[in-house]
Amino acid sequence: MDIELFKTGCLIMCIGMGVVLIFLCVMVYVMGITTKILGFINKFMPEEVEEDKYASKKKLAQKDNNEEIAVAIACAIAERSRV
């Protein structure tokens, strides 16, 4: 095995990994700055929040489901105590 070929391969690997590391650091830095800028802009131009028309129906459906589960548990306990 030629040692020069191995050295060249390691050099290319280190350069490639360094470029990726620098790119990721720059990306995280830019994302942090963007978050701060958008937070500042959002104070003056907030986004509209849409209300969910079906939220109350979902809550009622979940409440009914919880009651059915409670009845099923009570029936199972009553059946087990009879045996």
Buried (B, 14 or more C-beta within 10 A) or exposed (E): EEEEEEEEEEEEEEEEEEEEEEEEEEEEEEEEEEEEEEEEEEEEEEEEEEEEEEEEEEEEEEEEEEEEEEEEEEEEEEEEEEE
